Amino acid sequence: MVPAQPLQPPQHAPLAPAQPAPHALLRHPAVFLPDPVPRRGRIAFWAEDGGPLPEVPGGTAARIDVVRPYGSAGRTRTVPAVTLAVGDAVALLARAGQGAAAHPATRAWGAAAVHALSLLARGRLLPGLTAGDVDAWRAGPLDPADVGHLRAVAAALPHEGYATPLPGRRPLQLPEPETLVRAFLDAVADCLPRTPAAPVAAGLPFAAQEPQRVPQMRDWAAQVAAGADAGVGISLRLDLSSFRLFDSDGDGDGGSGDAGTDRTGAGGGAEGAQAGAELRRAGAAVVQVHSLADPTLLTDASLLWAGAAPTGFGPRARIDAVLALRRAARVWPPLMRLLDRPVPDVLALSDPELEELLGTAATRLAAAGVPVHWPRELARSLSATAVVRSTAPGSATDGTAFFDSGRLFAFSWELALGGDRLTPGEMDALAQAHRPIVRLRDQWVRVDPELVRKARRRDLGLLDPVDALATVLTGAAEVDGEQVEAVPVGALAALRERLTGELAPLPQPAALKATLRDYQARGLAWLDLMTSLGLGGCLADDMGLGKTVTLIALHLHRDRPEPTLVVCPASLLGNWQREIERFAPGVPVRRFHGGGRSLDGLAGGFVLTTYGTMRASAARLAAQPWGMVVADEAQHVKNPHSATAKALRTIPAPARVALTGTPVENNLSELWALLDWTTPGLLGPLTTFRARHARPVEHQQEEDGGNEAAVARLAALVRPFLLRRRKSDPGIAPELPPKTETDHPVALTREQASLYQAAVDEAMAVIEGSEGMARRGMIMKLLASLKQICNHPAQYLKEEQPRIAHRSGKLALLDELLDTILAEDGSVLVFTQYVTMARIIERHLSARGISHQFLHGGTPVARREELVDRFQSGEVPVFLLSLKAAGTGLNLTRAGHVIHFDRWWNPAVEEQATDRAYRIGQDQPVQVHRIIAEGTVEDRIAELLEAKRALAEAVLGAGEAALTELTDRELADLVSLRRPA
């Protein structure tokens, strides 16, 4: 390696004694200053801002030249620094990676310091001489992993870590990071092994601190270094060629295999015959030799010993290979047999040895630097899955009762090779295997003994319907106390697909005198699916979302001759009757309630009763055939031990539906009560449900870090049987009028465009040469400046008495929108995130004579309420609001228009502001206007939110802070001004 050229020595001055502050020094960038004598190199910590640096023991104050980027070139400036000898700096640098406060350049040099210490600890140390024939240790030999680490550190080294120019170079030239890091490793290697405290070391080469000129040792040092750099390592390659001849039954013709040939290392004879017999039992491990200096230089040991190896192996290659083999034998003793042979090239393996090599031995050898390579044809993708299938003929999805007590389901292990299931015959053959490798489907397969055990004991017993369905829906089952993956096959797989797949559209019943909303139509399709399967379901929509009309539509769609029984609170009897007569005129409705109630002469239609009447007349109701039973406000039977709940369970029906807005009020036992009525047996006995699901899930809610797996299992099991929709869900709230959103792109004025371009050019020139927190702060400042320019030049320029008109494209559009809205006697909310911009708009509206008012963070509570009342009463048509101060907590339903004067980076914040008008109680359509400066950063953000709104919410959810992590190129693309075509 050509030594790095020395830098001009900095002018040093001893530091005055002070309180040590080494950790504070890490916040500044570090750079390595090499020296012709490596151990005399120094680490310099320098001040980016030219300010003072903390004083540390052993440190020396200095001033050094650094190059900072400037446009396409660079500029040199002199900055204060503190320099430390390499030996003193290593321990400090090694701590740089332990805290986020360290400068990125210092963290990179810290990684180099840790790597240097690792090399020394592993004995990677070589003697050498400098260009001036001075004794100098260097780090080496470096293996491929070491070289990769060195290059990774160099690639991660920021500009500040190598910013010192090479002396005497014109034009200016910086050192190559990789060369500089390599010189640092050598400096650490030359510094730490020396022992200045030992008297015997005085004046001895490679021991004394003072440079020793020893030109007579140059040839010796070169030979030692060359021998070390040409060192070799070994690896093992598993060879199955002999195993292929002597297949699983152990016989074969022994034809053209290598068993008993020279590859055993004996050249034939008794030893070769013995090795051949070993090969017949299993396979062989072939020894490979590779160069440490050049990992691509690889050969078999047999070729190396025969003198037929590629050029590049030194004269010590055989000796080094034997030494490496001896070290490997300490890790895996069977390799000792090779050391007794003239040519240690092939190790015949017995079955136990092969199994060990395929398992723990390979891991131990790899840790010792001896990798084990498997042949390509050795497939290791044999896997086992627990499978559930029905034992009864017919389909489990034909509408019969899934939870019949007599129905049982087979549960067994099923093995697959590369995802393809093995046949019973193949699993039988695998169960009889006594080798770590078997032949399956024309390929060699590594066999885990645990898989053999599963192949031998495939039958895991029978599952009752509860456990079978839980396994089908959660995809897991418990086997021998362990959760394993489980999949359904046959009819059960079809059932899971129907329960969890996309719902097929269902035509609205012709007799229904209503138009179902989209979510109501989906609810109808879901209820039809569940009731047709005989599984029942709970429709848990919020109040007012139309559960009643959905259930009436289900009754009409099923079109069964038997009537539908509706059990509800007494206060809802009249509502049910009116709704049925309204939406399904002509369908018979009978109340089974009060004196003289009767079930005589029923002919389809609806029967309405109360929970009290049902409890008192359960026997009469149970004797009547029903096409469906519906429990409205089903939380009335949330206590499974109550007389009402017990009575309801006695009424048989092919379909049961629970309607409630609160499926769980206090605990999960209430959920069990509802679903165990709609789908008896779904969740098993209550005691089992409490132990298996409820307690772990409730524990998860009460304590952080609870059983999240239990929550997921219960959700997967319950989800198909309970449909929950809230008014807050997207597209659900039907009582709200339509809301339209419009983006209004406006062109910048000439003044705005000039300011915008100048701000981008000036800021990007600085940002491209900055790092860390300073860079993030500059980006935040740039984004704020650009948004202000897009709003109005007066805001950006901070003019106290600004000329407002004709300077902002946004303000011109605002005038047009307000003229139209006010001409229609409308009311409008105008949001801006800047109080200063709101003041400018306020002055502009006053000059135009437009009645308005302004609410911001400094508005007192009493005044705030007064402003809301004035707007809601129609006294003031234009309400100007600060986004942060008025984005939540206000009810301003008087407004039919919402204008966002400037874009907020988080769409949720804009939506919360819009919801001041678009909320419960709004009875007019709401139009949302977003004003966007065309071709600017606002335009790019608008494109992102429009094209990938879900992604944008995830990426920009943290606001502008997410944009500070963009690369220079991405940032330039985001903020550059694009002129309209």
Secondary structure, DSSP 8 states (H G I E B T S, - for coil): ------------EE-------HHHHTTS-EEEE--SSGGG-EEEEE-TTS------TT-EEEEEEEEEEETTEEEEEEEEEEEEEHHHHHHHHHTGGG-TTS-HHHHHHHHHHHHHHHHHHTT-EEEEE-TT-BEEEEE----HHHHHHHHHHHHH--GGGG-S--TT-SS-----HHHHHHHHHHHHHHHTT--TT-GGGTT-TTT-SS--B-GGGHHHHHHHHHHHHT-EEEEEEEE-HHHHHS-TTS-----SSSTTSGGGSS-SHHHHHHHHHHHHHS-EEEEEEEESS-TT-EEEHHHHHTT-S-TT--TTHHHHHHHHHHHHHHHSGGGGGGGGSSS--EEE--HHHHHHHHTHHHHHHHHTT--EE--TTEE--EEEEEEEEE-SSS-TTSSS-TT-TT--EEEEEEEEETTEE--HHHHHHHHT--SSEEEETTEEEE--HHHHHHHHT-EEEEE-HHHHHHHHHHSEEEETTEEEEEEE-THHHHHHHHHHS--------TT--S---HHHHHHHHHHHHHHHTT--EEE---TTS-HHHHHHHHHHHH--SS-EEEEE-GGGHHHHHHHHHHHSTTS-EEE--STT---TT--SSEEEEEHHHHHHTHHHHHTS--SEEEEETGGGG--TTSHHHHHHHTS--S-EEEE-S-S-SS-HHHHHHHHHHHSTTTT--HHHHIIIIIHHHHHHHHSTT--HHHHHHHHHHHGGGEE---TTSTTT-TTS--EEEEEEEE---HHHHHHHHHHHHHHHHHHTT--HHHHHHHHHHHHHHHHHHHH-HHHHHT-SS---TTS-HHHHHHHHHHHHHHHTT--EEEEES-HHHHHHHHHHHHHHT--EEEE-TTS-HHHHHHHHHHHHTTS-SEEEEEHHHHSSS---TT-SEEEESS--SSHHHHHHHHTTTSSTT--S-EEEEEEEETTSHHHHHHHHHHH-HHHHHHHSTTGGGGGGGS-HHHHHHHH------
